[in-house]
Amino acid sequence: MTLLASFNHPVTDSQYAFRRILKAMSEPGAMVSLPMQHGWGTISPAATAILLTLVDRETPLWLDEALHDDVLLENLRFHTGAALTARDDAPFALLHASSDIDPHRFAAGDNLAPEKSTTVIIEVPALNGGLTLHLRGPGLMETRAIAPQLPESLLNALRQRQQCFPQGIDLIFTCGEAMMALPRTTQVEVC
């Protein structure tokens, strides 16, 4: 068993990480850093911090086959107690950008229970240097341009994204110690 450290200061670091994740969700496209210097197995420190903060015994995770790694699974089980679950039941999903999985195949909730949707966390090569996305909507005073390096399959999914609020999935992009988010309320124009 290869156990790696979690947060240096579990209580204060998880509270700080939670506030940073909320900032990213409330300001779509804003890049924020998270308090983690190393990742578990093949995932980034940012994705590790998100898992430490958001998943637990009552909040399972769907894990992309490309990210299945004994070190990740052992540490996820030890530090969070989170179980892996089917795609339809997952409150959270962790994908690798190279996967050809359409994030919109995850649960979008419904009008009576929009909270039953999936938050999809995607490990990307970089949070800049990709095709420009123009964001509009709640949390943005004016249009914001971002350019995370996303695969063509995800860009196509964003082009076809239907706004059916309150239903929908929230997207989080992670790379290194940083993350940015595209909540379901954000309108995305792919240039």
C-alpha distance (Angstrom), angle and dihedral (degrees) to the residues before:
residue distance angle dihedral
M1 . . .
T2 3.81 . .
L3 3.78 108.3 .
L4 3.78 116.8 -173.6
A5 3.78 128.1 -166.6
S6 3.77 122.2 -89.4
F7 3.81 121.8 -154.8
N8 3.83 115.1 -21.9
H9 3.82 89.1 -130.1
P10 3.82 103.9 24.0
V11 3.80 99.6 -163.7
T12 3.79 100.7 40.1
D13 3.82 94.9 36.4
S14 3.82 93.1 50.3
Q15 3.81 90.5 48.0
Y16 3.81 90.1 49.0
A17 3.82 91.6 46.8
F18 3.82 90.6 49.6
R19 3.82 91.1 52.5
R20 3.84 90.5 48.3
I21 3.82 91.4 50.0
L22 3.83 89.4 49.6
K23 3.81 89.7 50.2
A24 3.81 90.8 52.6
M25 3.82 91.7 47.4
S26 3.81 93.2 47.6
E27 3.83 93.5 46.0
P28 3.82 104.5 43.5
G29 3.79 113.5 -144.8
A30 3.82 94.8 14.4
M31 3.80 110.9 135.1
V32 3.81 114.0 -133.1
S33 3.80 131.4 178.4
L34 3.79 123.8 -132.3
P35 3.83 128.5 -145.5
M36 3.80 100.1 -104.9
Q37 3.81 128.1 102.2
H38 3.81 98.9 -172.8
G39 3.78 136.7 35.2
W40 3.77 131.1 -139.6
G41 3.77 112.2 -103.8
T42 3.78 111.0 -44.6
I43 3.81 98.7 -11.9
S44 3.79 126.5 97.0
P45 3.80 125.5 -103.7
A46 3.83 88.5 -111.3
A47 3.82 93.1 54.5
T48 3.81 89.2 46.1
A49 3.82 91.1 52.3
I50 3.82 90.9 48.9
L51 3.81 91.6 51.4
L52 3.81 91.6 47.3
T53 3.80 89.3 51.2
L54 3.80 103.7 39.9
V55 3.82 111.6 27.0
D56 3.80 127.6 67.0
R57 3.81 141.6 140.7
E58 3.81 91.2 -58.1
T59 3.80 96.1 39.8
P60 3.81 110.2 60.9
L61 3.79 128.1 -165.5
W62 3.78 136.0 -137.1
L63 3.81 109.7 -142.0
D64 3.78 125.6 -156.4
E65 3.81 112.7 -121.1
A66 3.83 88.8 -126.2
L67 3.81 89.0 64.2
H68 3.81 98.7 45.1
D69 3.77 103.5 125.3
D70 3.82 128.5 155.6
V71 3.81 92.6 -130.3
L72 3.81 91.8 52.4
L73 3.81 93.3 45.4
E74 3.82 94.0 47.4
N75 3.80 93.4 48.5
L76 3.79 93.6 42.9
R77 3.81 90.1 52.8
F78 3.82 94.2 43.8
H79 3.82 100.6 42.8
T80 3.81 101.4 34.0
G81 3.80 107.4 16.5
A82 3.82 87.4 -139.4
A83 3.77 116.8 156.8
L84 3.78 124.7 -142.9
T85 3.79 114.0 -113.7
A86 3.81 143.2 -175.7
R87 3.79 118.8 -78.4
D88 3.82 93.5 -111.6
D89 3.82 93.2 55.5
A90 3.79 99.9 40.9
P91 3.80 119.4 119.8
F92 3.83 85.8 -173.2
A93 3.79 132.7 27.1
L94 3.79 128.7 -172.0
L95 3.81 116.8 -153.5
H96 3.78 135.9 175.1
A97 3.82 116.1 -128.6
S98 3.81 90.6 -124.3
S99 3.81 91.3 61.8
D100 3.75 116.4 101.5
I101 3.80 93.7 -139.6
D102 3.79 117.1 132.3
P103 3.81 105.2 -132.8
H104 3.80 89.5 -148.2
R105 3.81 89.6 69.8
F106 3.80 87.7 76.6
A107 3.80 123.5 90.0
A108 3.81 113.9 -68.8
G109 3.79 95.6 -172.9
D110 3.78 119.6 -131.4
N111 3.79 137.5 -105.0
L112 3.80 92.8 -86.7
A113 3.82 96.1 42.7
P114 3.82 110.7 22.7
E115 3.81 88.9 156.8
K116 3.81 88.3 72.2
S117 3.79 90.2 76.7
T118 3.80 126.1 110.8
T119 3.78 125.3 -107.5
V120 3.81 104.6 -145.1
I121 3.81 116.5 -151.0
I122 3.81 112.7 -162.8
E123 3.80 124.0 -166.3
V124 3.82 106.3 -141.5
P125 3.83 130.8 -174.5
A126 3.84 92.3 -120.0
L127 3.80 140.2 -8.7
N128 3.81 91.0 -131.9
G129 3.80 138.8 35.0
G130 3.81 95.7 59.5
L131 3.79 134.4 104.0
T132 3.81 112.5 -51.2
L133 3.79 118.3 -103.6
H134 3.81 120.1 -165.7
L135 3.80 113.7 -148.6
R136 3.81 128.8 -158.8
G137 3.76 133.5 168.7
P138 3.80 142.8 65.1
G139 3.80 114.3 1.3
L140 3.80 93.2 27.3
M141 3.80 123.3 96.9
E142 3.81 90.4 -167.7
T143 3.79 137.9 0.5
R144 3.82 112.4 -60.6
A145 3.80 123.3 -154.6
I146 3.80 120.5 -148.7
A147 3.80 131.4 169.4
P148 3.81 113.4 -162.6
Q149 3.80 114.0 169.3
L150 3.79 100.8 -104.7
P151 3.81 128.5 171.8
E152 3.79 118.7 -110.8
S153 3.82 91.5 -109.3
L154 3.81 90.9 59.5
L155 3.81 92.3 44.6
N156 3.81 88.6 53.2
A157 3.82 90.0 49.3
L158 3.82 89.4 52.1
R159 3.83 90.7 49.0
Q160 3.80 89.9 53.4
R161 3.81 95.4 40.2
Q162 3.77 110.0 133.5
Q163 3.77 120.5 -148.3
C164 3.80 105.9 -132.9
F165 3.79 99.5 148.3
P166 3.01 130.4 -147.5
Q167 3.81 83.9 35.3
G168 3.78 121.0 67.1
I169 3.76 144.3 84.3
D170 3.77 128.3 -85.2
L171 3.81 117.6 -134.0
I172 3.79 126.7 -147.9
F173 3.82 121.1 -172.7
T174 3.81 117.9 -157.7
C175 3.79 133.2 -170.3
G176 3.79 127.6 160.1
E177 3.81 108.8 -34.8
A178 3.83 94.1 -25.9
M179 3.79 137.6 84.5
M180 3.80 140.9 179.4
A181 3.78 130.5 -167.5
L182 3.80 140.1 -143.0
P183 3.80 107.4 -163.6
R184 3.81 119.3 -157.5
T185 3.83 89.9 -103.0
T186 3.83 93.0 61.9
Q187 3.77 117.3 102.0
V188 3.81 109.7 -142.7
E189 3.80 126.0 -159.1
V190 3.81 113.4 -168.9
C191 3.82 112.2 -149.7
